[in-house]
C-alpha cells in the first residue's frame, strides 16, 4: 500500500466521522468493507497527525471549507 493512498483514505474516514458523524461500522462498509477497528485507527491516527503536522491541519481545514461551500450551493 502506498502511504499517500492510505493517508488519503484515513483522512476521508476522519472527515466522515468528524463532519457527518457516521457510525464506525458504516464508514468501514463504505470504504470497502473494512472493520470498525480500522476506522478507529484511522480517526486516531489523523487526530494525532493533525496536532503535530501543519500540512494535515491545512488539508482538513481546506476540505471542510470546500465541502461546506459545496453543500451551501445545493
PDB file with one MODEL, atoms N, CA, C and O in Angstrom:
MODEL        1
ATOM      1  N   UNK A   1       0.836  -1.186   0.000  1.00  0.00           N
ATOM      2  CA  UNK A   1       0.000   0.000   0.000  1.00  0.00           C
ATOM      3  C   UNK A   1       0.871   1.235   0.000  1.00  0.00           C
ATOM      4  O   UNK A   1       1.855   1.323   0.733  1.00  0.00           O
ATOM      5  N   UNK A   2       0.497   2.177  -0.825  1.00  0.00           N
ATOM      6  CA  UNK A   2       1.242   3.422  -0.840  1.00  0.00           C
ATOM      7  C   UNK A   2       0.784   4.295   0.324  1.00  0.00           C
ATOM      8  O   UNK A   2      -0.400   4.355   0.656  1.00  0.00           O
ATOM      9  N   UNK A   3       1.756   4.966   0.930  1.00  0.00           N
ATOM     10  CA  UNK A   3       1.454   5.797   2.090  1.00  0.00           C
ATOM     11  C   UNK A   3       0.463   6.911   1.733  1.00  0.00           C
ATOM     12  O   UNK A   3      -0.409   7.252   2.532  1.00  0.00           O
ATOM     13  N   UNK A   4       0.601   7.476   0.526  1.00  0.00           N
ATOM     14  CA  UNK A   4      -0.289   8.569   0.129  1.00  0.00           C
ATOM     15  C   UNK A   4      -1.737   8.098   0.048  1.00  0.00           C
ATOM     16  O   UNK A   4      -2.658   8.812   0.444  1.00  0.00           O
ATOM     17  N   UNK A   5      -1.920   6.907  -0.462  1.00  0.00           N
ATOM     18  CA  UNK A   5      -3.276   6.360  -0.590  1.00  0.00           C
ATOM     19  C   UNK A   5      -3.854   6.054   0.788  1.00  0.00           C
ATOM     20  O   UNK A   5      -5.016   6.354   1.062  1.00  0.00           O
ATOM     21  N   UNK A   6      -3.048   5.464   1.641  1.00  0.00           N
ATOM     22  CA  UNK A   6      -3.507   5.139   2.992  1.00  0.00           C
ATOM     23  C   UNK A   6      -3.853   6.409   3.762  1.00  0.00           C
ATOM     24  O   UNK A   6      -4.858   6.458   4.470  1.00  0.00           O
ATOM     25  N   UNK A   7      -3.022   7.429   3.621  1.00  0.00           N
ATOM     26  CA  UNK A   7      -3.278   8.684   4.328  1.00  0.00           C
ATOM     27  C   UNK A   7      -4.555   9.350   3.805  1.00  0.00           C
ATOM     28  O   UNK A   7      -5.345   9.873   4.591  1.00  0.00           O
ATOM     29  N   UNK A   8      -4.757   9.333   2.497  1.00  0.00           N
ATOM     30  CA  UNK A   8      -5.975   9.910   1.914  1.00  0.00           C
ATOM     31  C   UNK A   8      -7.207   9.164   2.422  1.00  0.00           C
ATOM     32  O   UNK A   8      -8.221   9.782   2.746  1.00  0.00           O
ATOM     33  N   UNK A   9      -7.118   7.834   2.491  1.00  0.00           N
ATOM     34  CA  UNK A   9      -8.236   7.032   2.996  1.00  0.00           C
ATOM     35  C   UNK A   9      -8.507   7.370   4.461  1.00  0.00           C
ATOM     36  O   UNK A   9      -9.659   7.529   4.862  1.00  0.00           O
ATOM     37  N   UNK A  10      -7.449   7.479   5.251  1.00  0.00           N
ATOM     38  CA  UNK A  10      -7.606   7.811   6.662  1.00  0.00           C
ATOM     39  C   UNK A  10      -8.222   9.197   6.834  1.00  0.00           C
ATOM     40  O   UNK A  10      -9.087   9.396   7.687  1.00  0.00           O
ATOM     41  N   UNK A  11      -7.776  10.151   6.024  1.00  0.00           N
ATOM     42  CA  UNK A  11      -8.357  11.492   6.073  1.00  0.00           C
ATOM     43  C   UNK A  11      -9.844  11.455   5.735  1.00  0.00           C
ATOM     44  O   UNK A  11     -10.654  12.118   6.384  1.00  0.00           O
ATOM     45  N   UNK A  12     -10.190  10.684   4.727  1.00  0.00           N
ATOM     46  CA  UNK A  12     -11.594  10.565   4.333  1.00  0.00           C
ATOM     47  C   UNK A  12     -12.433   9.959   5.454  1.00  0.00           C
ATOM     48  O   UNK A  12     -13.536  10.428   5.736  1.00  0.00           O
ATOM     49  N   UNK A  13     -11.914   8.929   6.081  1.00  0.00           N
ATOM     50  CA  UNK A  13     -12.621   8.308   7.196  1.00  0.00           C
ATOM     51  C   UNK A  13     -12.776   9.300   8.343  1.00  0.00           C
ATOM     52  O   UNK A  13     -13.839   9.396   8.955  1.00  0.00           O
ATOM     53  N   UNK A  14     -11.713  10.029   8.624  1.00  0.00           N
ATOM     54  CA  UNK A  14     -11.729  11.036   9.688  1.00  0.00           C
ATOM     55  C   UNK A  14     -12.819  12.075   9.418  1.00  0.00           C
ATOM     56  O   UNK A  14     -13.590  12.419  10.314  1.00  0.00           O
ATOM     57  N   UNK A  15     -12.880  12.572   8.182  1.00  0.00           N
ATOM     58  CA  UNK A  15     -13.868  13.592   7.836  1.00  0.00           C
ATOM     59  C   UNK A  15     -15.295  13.047   7.899  1.00  0.00           C
ATOM     60  O   UNK A  15     -16.211  13.755   8.320  1.00  0.00           O
ATOM     61  N   UNK A  16     -15.485  11.805   7.488  1.00  0.00           N
ATOM     62  CA  UNK A  16     -16.815  11.189   7.599  1.00  0.00           C
ATOM     63  C   UNK A  16     -17.268  11.172   9.052  1.00  0.00           C
ATOM     64  O   UNK A  16     -18.421  11.471   9.366  1.00  0.00           O
ATOM     65  N   UNK A  17     -16.369  10.827   9.901  1.00  0.00           N
ATOM     66  CA  UNK A  17     -16.690  10.750  11.336  1.00  0.00           C
ATOM     67  C   UNK A  17     -16.885  12.146  11.928  1.00  0.00           C
ATOM     68  O   UNK A  17     -17.823  12.382  12.689  1.00  0.00           O
ATOM     69  N   UNK A  18     -15.993  13.060  11.570  1.00  0.00           N
ATOM     70  CA  UNK A  18     -15.993  14.402  12.157  1.00  0.00           C
ATOM     71  C   UNK A  18     -17.152  15.262  11.656  1.00  0.00           C
ATOM     72  O   UNK A  18     -17.846  15.889  12.457  1.00  0.00           O
ATOM     73  N   UNK A  19     -17.365  15.297  10.362  1.00  0.00           N
ATOM     74  CA  UNK A  19     -18.371  16.190   9.788  1.00  0.00           C
ATOM     75  C   UNK A  19     -19.774  15.591   9.869  1.00  0.00           C
ATOM     76  O   UNK A  19     -20.713  16.240  10.328  1.00  0.00           O
ATOM     77  N   UNK A  20     -19.900  14.359   9.422  1.00  0.00           N
ATOM     78  CA  UNK A  20     -21.223  13.749   9.317  1.00  0.00           C
ATOM     79  C   UNK A  20     -21.611  12.999  10.590  1.00  0.00           C
ATOM     80  O   UNK A  20     -22.790  12.875  10.921  1.00  0.00           O
ATOM     81  N   UNK A  21     -20.597  12.504  11.295  1.00  0.00           N
ATOM     82  CA  UNK A  21     -20.879  11.734  12.496  1.00  0.00           C
ATOM     83  C   UNK A  21     -21.330  10.316  12.190  1.00  0.00           C
ATOM     84  O   UNK A  21     -21.990   9.671  13.005  1.00  0.00           O
ATOM     85  N   UNK A  22     -20.967   9.839  11.009  1.00  0.00           N
ATOM     86  CA  UNK A  22     -21.342   8.495  10.577  1.00  0.00           C
ATOM     87  C   UNK A  22     -20.762   7.460  11.540  1.00  0.00           C
ATOM     88  O   UNK A  22     -19.677   7.651  12.090  1.00  0.00           O
ATOM     89  N   UNK A  23     -21.491   6.372  11.737  1.00  0.00           N
ATOM     90  CA  UNK A  23     -21.013   5.319  12.640  1.00  0.00           C
ATOM     91  C   UNK A  23     -19.749   4.672  12.071  1.00  0.00           C
ATOM     92  O   UNK A  23     -19.523   4.668  10.861  1.00  0.00           O
ATOM     93  N   UNK A  24     -18.950   4.138  12.955  1.00  0.00           N
ATOM     94  CA  UNK A  24     -17.702   3.493  12.561  1.00  0.00           C
ATOM     95  C   UNK A  24     -17.961   2.323  11.620  1.00  0.00           C
ATOM     96  O   UNK A  24     -17.223   2.124  10.655  1.00  0.00           O
ATOM     97  N   UNK A  25     -18.997   1.557  11.895  1.00  0.00           N
ATOM     98  CA  UNK A  25     -19.322   0.410  11.044  1.00  0.00           C
ATOM     99  C   UNK A  25     -19.708   0.853   9.642  1.00  0.00           C
ATOM    100  O   UNK A  25     -19.260   0.267   8.656  1.00  0.00           O
ATOM    101  N   UNK A  26     -20.543   1.892   9.548  1.00  0.00           N
ATOM    102  CA  UNK A  26     -20.967   2.376   8.237  1.00  0.00           C
ATOM    103  C   UNK A  26     -19.794   2.934   7.441  1.00  0.00           C
ATOM    104  O   UNK A  26     -19.697   2.712   6.234  1.00  0.00           O
ATOM    105  N   UNK A  27     -18.919   3.645   8.103  1.00  0.00           N
ATOM    106  CA  UNK A  27     -17.736   4.176   7.414  1.00  0.00           C
ATOM    107  C   UNK A  27     -16.923   3.014   6.853  1.00  0.00           C
ATOM    108  O   UNK A  27     -16.481   3.053   5.705  1.00  0.00           O
ATOM    109  N   UNK A  28     -16.731   1.984   7.667  1.00  0.00           N
ATOM    110  CA  UNK A  28     -15.988   0.808   7.217  1.00  0.00           C
ATOM    111  C   UNK A  28     -16.609   0.159   5.998  1.00  0.00           C
ATOM    112  O   UNK A  28     -15.899  -0.252   5.080  1.00  0.00           O
ATOM    113  N   UNK A  29     -17.926   0.065   5.981  1.00  0.00           N
ATOM    114  CA  UNK A  29     -18.635  -0.523   4.839  1.00  0.00           C
ATOM    115  C   UNK A  29     -18.376   0.302   3.584  1.00  0.00           C
ATOM    116  O   UNK A  29     -18.082  -0.254   2.526  1.00  0.00           O
ATOM    117  N   UNK A  30     -18.482   1.613   3.694  1.00  0.00           N
ATOM    118  CA  UNK A  30     -18.280   2.493   2.538  1.00  0.00           C
ATOM    119  C   UNK A  30     -16.856   2.447   2.007  1.00  0.00           C
ATOM    120  O   UNK A  30     -16.618   2.739   0.836  1.00  0.00           O
ATOM    121  N   UNK A  31     -15.919   2.084   2.857  1.00  0.00           N
ATOM    122  CA  UNK A  31     -14.519   2.010   2.439  1.00  0.00           C
ATOM    123  C   UNK A  31     -14.078   0.573   2.212  1.00  0.00           C
ATOM    124  O   UNK A  31     -13.014   0.155   2.669  1.00  0.00           O
ATOM    125  N   UNK A  32     -14.892  -0.158   1.516  1.00  0.00           N
ATOM    126  CA  UNK A  32     -14.503  -1.496   1.087  1.00  0.00           C
ATOM    127  C   UNK A  32     -14.698  -2.586   2.104  1.00  0.00           C
ATOM    128  O   UNK A  32     -13.987  -3.591   2.073  1.00  0.00           O
ATOM    129  N   UNK A  33     -15.646  -2.416   3.011  1.00  0.00           N
ATOM    130  CA  UNK A  33     -15.942  -3.463   3.983  1.00  0.00           C
ATOM    131  C   UNK A  33     -14.922  -3.593   5.093  1.00  0.00           C
ATOM    132  O   UNK A  33     -14.740  -4.672   5.657  1.00  0.00           O
ATOM    133  N   UNK A  34     -14.262  -2.501   5.403  1.00  0.00           N
ATOM    134  CA  UNK A  34     -13.275  -2.537   6.487  1.00  0.00           C
ATOM    135  C   UNK A  34     -13.968  -2.634   7.846  1.00  0.00           C
ATOM    136  O   UNK A  34     -15.116  -2.219   8.011  1.00  0.00           O
ATOM    137  N   UNK A  35     -13.255  -3.180   8.790  1.00  0.00           N
ATOM    138  CA  UNK A  35     -13.753  -3.360  10.147  1.00  0.00           C
ATOM    139  C   UNK A  35     -13.801  -2.011  10.863  1.00  0.00           C
ATOM    140  O   UNK A  35     -13.054  -1.094  10.523  1.00  0.00           O
ATOM    141  N   UNK A  36     -14.691  -1.897  11.864  1.00  0.00           N
ATOM    142  CA  UNK A  36     -14.794  -0.639  12.604  1.00  0.00           C
ATOM    143  C   UNK A  36     -13.497  -0.302  13.339  1.00  0.00           C
ATOM    144  O   UNK A  36     -13.213   0.871  13.583  1.00  0.00           O
ATOM    145  N   UNK A  37     -12.712  -1.314  13.692  1.00  0.00           N
ATOM    146  CA  UNK A  37     -11.444  -1.045  14.379  1.00  0.00           C
ATOM    147  C   UNK A  37     -10.440  -0.354  13.442  1.00  0.00           C
ATOM    148  O   UNK A  37      -9.604   0.430  13.892  1.00  0.00           O
ATOM    149  N   UNK A  38     -10.529  -0.646  12.156  1.00  0.00           N
ATOM    150  CA  UNK A  38      -9.687   0.033  11.167  1.00  0.00           C
ATOM    151  C   UNK A  38     -10.056   1.504  11.113  1.00  0.00           C
ATOM    152  O   UNK A  38      -9.187   2.370  11.005  1.00  0.00           O
ATOM    153  N   UNK A  39     -11.346   1.780  11.188  1.00  0.00           N
ATOM    154  CA  UNK A  39     -11.814   3.170  11.163  1.00  0.00           C
ATOM    155  C   UNK A  39     -11.362   3.895  12.432  1.00  0.00           C
ATOM    156  O   UNK A  39     -10.922   5.043  12.369  1.00  0.00           O
ATOM    157  N   UNK A  40     -11.467   3.235  13.566  1.00  0.00           N
ATOM    158  CA  UNK A  40     -10.994   3.831  14.823  1.00  0.00           C
ATOM    159  C   UNK A  40      -9.517   4.190  14.695  1.00  0.00           C
ATOM    160  O   UNK A  40      -9.105   5.287  15.074  1.00  0.00           O
ATOM    161  N   UNK A  41      -8.732   3.274  14.167  1.00  0.00           N
ATOM    162  CA  UNK A  41      -7.297   3.514  13.983  1.00  0.00           C
ATOM    163  C   UNK A  41      -7.069   4.721  13.076  1.00  0.00           C
ATOM    164  O   UNK A  41      -6.224   5.567  13.368  1.00  0.00           O
ATOM    165  N   UNK A  42      -7.815   4.802  11.988  1.00  0.00           N
ATOM    166  CA  UNK A  42      -7.670   5.912  11.042  1.00  0.00           C
ATOM    167  C   UNK A  42      -7.988   7.243  11.711  1.00  0.00           C
ATOM    168  O   UNK A  42      -7.241   8.210  11.561  1.00  0.00           O
ATOM    169  N   UNK A  43      -9.084   7.296  12.443  1.00  0.00           N
ATOM    170  CA  UNK A  43      -9.503   8.534  13.102  1.00  0.00           C
ATOM    171  C   UNK A  43      -8.464   8.967  14.138  1.00  0.00           C
ATOM    172  O   UNK A  43      -8.099  10.141  14.207  1.00  0.00           O
ATOM    173  N   UNK A  44      -7.997   8.023  14.933  1.00  0.00           N
ATOM    174  CA  UNK A  44      -6.985   8.348  15.947  1.00  0.00           C
ATOM    175  C   UNK A  44      -5.672   8.786  15.306  1.00  0.00           C
ATOM    176  O   UNK A  44      -5.029   9.720  15.784  1.00  0.00           O
ATOM    177  N   UNK A  45      -5.274   8.119  14.231  1.00  0.00           N
ATOM    178  CA  UNK A  45      -4.030   8.449  13.537  1.00  0.00           C
ATOM    179  C   UNK A  45      -4.080   9.867  12.989  1.00  0.00           C
ATOM    180  O   UNK A  45      -3.133  10.634  13.166  1.00  0.00           O
ATOM    181  N   UNK A  46      -5.172  10.223  12.328  1.00  0.00           N
ATOM    182  CA  UNK A  46      -5.294  11.564  11.753  1.00  0.00           C
ATOM    183  C   UNK A  46      -5.400  12.599  12.860  1.00  0.00           C
ATOM    184  O   UNK A  46      -4.857  13.696  12.728  1.00  0.00           O
ATOM    185  N   UNK A  47      -6.079  12.278  13.934  1.00  0.00           N
ATOM    186  CA  UNK A  47      -6.185  13.210  15.057  1.00  0.00           C
ATOM    187  C   UNK A  47      -4.803  13.532  15.634  1.00  0.00           C
ATOM    188  O   UNK A  47      -4.507  14.684  15.950  1.00  0.00           O
ATOM    189  N   UNK A  48      -3.964  12.503  15.766  1.00  0.00           N
ATOM    190  CA  UNK A  48      -2.592  12.718  16.265  1.00  0.00           C
ATOM    191  C   UNK A  48      -1.759  13.512  15.262  1.00  0.00           C
ATOM    192  O   UNK A  48      -1.055  14.451  15.633  1.00  0.00           O
ATOM    193  N   UNK A  49      -1.846  13.125  13.984  1.00  0.00           N
ATOM    194  CA  UNK A  49      -1.083  13.818  12.942  1.00  0.00           C
ATOM    195  C   UNK A  49      -1.494  15.275  12.834  1.00  0.00           C
ATOM    196  O   UNK A  49      -0.664  16.151  12.590  1.00  0.00           O
ATOM    197  N   UNK A  50      -2.773  15.523  13.016  1.00  0.00           N
ATOM    198  CA  UNK A  50      -3.317  16.880  12.899  1.00  0.00           C
ATOM    199  C   UNK A  50      -2.664  17.824  13.909  1.00  0.00           C
ATOM    200  O   UNK A  50      -2.407  18.991  13.613  1.00  0.00           O
ATOM    201  N   UNK A  51      -2.401  17.300  15.100  1.00  0.00           N
ATOM    202  CA  UNK A  51      -1.806  18.112  16.151  1.00  0.00           C
ATOM    203  C   UNK A  51      -0.324  18.369  15.920  1.00  0.00           C
ATOM    204  O   UNK A  51       0.212  19.381  16.371  1.00  0.00           O
ATOM    205  N   UNK A  52       0.345  17.447  15.212  1.00  0.00           N
ATOM    206  CA  UNK A  52       1.794  17.546  15.012  1.00  0.00           C
ATOM    207  C   UNK A  52       2.181  18.116  13.653  1.00  0.00           C
ATOM    208  O   UNK A  52       3.226  18.752  13.521  1.00  0.00           O
ATOM    209  N   UNK A  53       1.348  17.893  12.646  1.00  0.00           N
ATOM    210  CA  UNK A  53       1.709  18.214  11.269  1.00  0.00           C
ATOM    211  C   UNK A  53       0.785  19.299  10.709  1.00  0.00           C
ATOM    212  O   UNK A  53      -0.404  19.066  10.492  1.00  0.00           O
ATOM    213  N   UNK A  54       1.337  20.454  10.486  1.00  0.00           N
ATOM    214  CA  UNK A  54       0.553  21.592   9.987  1.00  0.00           C
ATOM    215  C   UNK A  54      -0.054  21.294   8.608  1.00  0.00           C
ATOM    216  O   UNK A  54      -1.125  21.799   8.273  1.00  0.00           O
ATOM    217  N   UNK A  55       0.632  20.481   7.825  1.00  0.00           N
ATOM    218  CA  UNK A  55       0.142  20.122   6.490  1.00  0.00           C
ATOM    219  C   UNK A  55      -1.209  19.402   6.588  1.00  0.00           C
ATOM    220  O   UNK A  55      -2.131  19.696   5.827  1.00  0.00           O
ATOM    221  N   UNK A  56      -1.318  18.476   7.514  1.00  0.00           N
ATOM    222  CA  UNK A  56      -2.567  17.732   7.709  1.00  0.00           C
ATOM    223  C   UNK A  56      -3.665  18.686   8.172  1.00  0.00           C
ATOM    224  O   UNK A  56      -4.795  18.615   7.688  1.00  0.00           O
ATOM    225  N   UNK A  57      -3.343  19.565   9.091  1.00  0.00           N
ATOM    226  CA  UNK A  57      -4.318  20.532   9.589  1.00  0.00           C
ATOM    227  C   UNK A  57      -4.846  21.405   8.449  1.00  0.00           C
ATOM    228  O   UNK A  57      -6.046  21.664   8.365  1.00  0.00           O
ATOM    229  N   UNK A  58      -3.949  21.852   7.578  1.00  0.00           N
ATOM    230  CA  UNK A  58      -4.358  22.688   6.440  1.00  0.00           C
ATOM    231  C   UNK A  58      -5.242  21.910   5.470  1.00  0.00           C
ATOM    232  O   UNK A  58      -6.221  22.444   4.950  1.00  0.00           O
ATOM    233  N   UNK A  59      -4.895  20.652   5.231  1.00  0.00           N
ATOM    234  CA  UNK A  59      -5.701  19.810   4.330  1.00  0.00           C
ATOM    235  C   UNK A  59      -7.110  19.647   4.898  1.00  0.00           C
ATOM    236  O   UNK A  59      -8.092  19.790   4.171  1.00  0.00           O
ATOM    237  N   UNK A  60      -7.211  19.353   6.177  1.00  0.00           N
ATOM    238  CA  UNK A  60      -8.516  19.153   6.812  1.00  0.00           C
ATOM    239  C   UNK A  60      -9.352  20.430   6.727  1.00  0.00           C
ATOM    240  O   UNK A  60     -10.524  20.389   6.353  1.00  0.00           O
ATOM    241  N   UNK A  61      -8.746  21.553   7.075  1.00  0.00           N
ATOM    242  CA  UNK A  61      -9.488  22.816   7.022  1.00  0.00           C
ATOM    243  C   UNK A  61      -9.919  23.164   5.609  1.00  0.00           C
ATOM    244  O   UNK A  61     -11.028  23.653   5.395  1.00  0.00           O
ATOM    245  N   UNK A  62      -9.053  22.917   4.652  1.00  0.00           N
ATOM    246  CA  UNK A  62      -9.369  23.201   3.256  1.00  0.00           C
ATOM    247  C   UNK A  62     -10.529  22.325   2.770  1.00  0.00           C
ATOM    248  O   UNK A  62     -11.458  22.816   2.128  1.00  0.00           O
ATOM    249  N   UNK A  63     -10.469  21.049   3.076  1.00  0.00           N
ATOM    250  CA  UNK A  63     -11.540  20.132   2.668  1.00  0.00           C
ATOM    251  C   UNK A  63     -12.869  20.482   3.337  1.00  0.00           C
ATOM    252  O   UNK A  63     -13.919  20.436   2.696  1.00  0.00           O
ATOM    253  N   UNK A  64     -12.825  20.828   4.613  1.00  0.00           N
ATOM    254  CA  UNK A  64     -14.052  21.216   5.316  1.00  0.00           C
ATOM    255  C   UNK A  64     -14.659  22.461   4.681  1.00  0.00           C
ATOM    256  O   UNK A  64     -15.874  22.551   4.511  1.00  0.00           O
ATOM    257  N   UNK A  65     -13.813  23.413   4.334  1.00  0.00           N
ATOM    258  CA  UNK A  65     -14.293  24.641   3.707  1.00  0.00           C
ATOM    259  C   UNK A  65     -14.917  24.338   2.342  1.00  0.00           C
ATOM    260  O   UNK A  65     -16.001  24.829   2.028  1.00  0.00           O
ATOM    261  N   UNK A  66     -14.234  23.536   1.540  1.00  0.00           N
ATOM    262  CA  UNK A  66     -14.773  23.180   0.221  1.00  0.00           C
ATOM    263  C   UNK A  66     -16.104  22.440   0.346  1.00  0.00           C
ATOM    264  O   UNK A  66     -17.040  22.698  -0.411  1.00  0.00           O
ATOM    265  N   UNK A  67     -16.179  21.519   1.306  1.00  0.00           N
ATOM    266  CA  UNK A  67     -17.417  20.768   1.490  1.00  0.00           C
ATOM    267  C   UNK A  67     -18.557  21.667   1.953  1.00  0.00           C
ATOM    268  O   UNK A  67     -19.696  21.510   1.514  1.00  0.00           O
ATOM    269  N   UNK A  68     -18.249  22.601   2.835  1.00  0.00           N
ATOM    270  CA  UNK A  68     -19.314  23.494   3.318  1.00  0.00           C
ATOM    271  C   UNK A  68     -19.794  24.406   2.206  1.00  0.00           C
ATOM    272  O   UNK A  68     -20.980  24.729   2.144  1.00  0.00           O
ATOM    273  N   UNK A  69     -18.880  24.835   1.310  1.00  0.00           N
ATOM    274  CA  UNK A  69     -19.290  25.656   0.175  1.00  0.00           C
ATOM    275  C   UNK A  69     -20.125  24.838  -0.801  1.00  0.00           C
ATOM    276  O   UNK A  69     -21.103  25.342  -1.354  1.00  0.00           O
ATOM    277  N   UNK A  70     -19.752  23.591  -1.017  1.00  0.00           N
ATOM    278  CA  UNK A  70     -20.497  22.717  -1.931  1.00  0.00           C
ATOM    279  C   UNK A  70     -21.902  22.459  -1.405  1.00  0.00           C
ATOM    280  O   UNK A  70     -22.870  22.476  -2.165  1.00  0.00           O
ATOM    281  N   UNK A  71     -22.007  22.225  -0.123  1.00  0.00           N
ATOM    282  CA  UNK A  71     -23.313  21.939   0.481  1.00  0.00           C
ATOM    283  C   UNK A  71     -24.185  23.199   0.470  1.00  0.00           C
ATOM    284  O   UNK A  71     -25.395  23.121   0.256  1.00  0.00           O
ATOM    285  N   UNK A  72     -23.567  24.350   0.699  1.00  0.00           N
ATOM    286  CA  UNK A  72     -24.314  25.605   0.730  1.00  0.00           C
ATOM    287  C   UNK A  72     -24.904  25.952  -0.635  1.00  0.00           C
ATOM    288  O   UNK A  72     -25.937  26.619  -0.708  1.00  0.00           O
ATOM    289  N   UNK A  73     -24.265  25.512  -1.707  1.00  0.00           N
ATOM    290  CA  UNK A  73     -24.740  25.850  -3.044  1.00  0.00           C
ATOM    291  C   UNK A  73     -25.821  24.897  -3.554  1.00  0.00           C
ATOM    292  O   UNK A  73     -26.346  25.090  -4.651  1.00  0.00           O
ATOM    293  N   UNK A  74     -26.152  23.890  -2.783  1.00  0.00           N
ATOM    294  CA  UNK A  74     -27.174  22.917  -3.222  1.00  0.00           C
ATOM    295  C   UNK A  74     -28.559  23.501  -3.003  1.00  0.00           C
ATOM    296  O   UNK A  74     -29.559  22.849  -3.304  1.00  0.00           O
TER     297      UNK A  74
ENDMDL
END
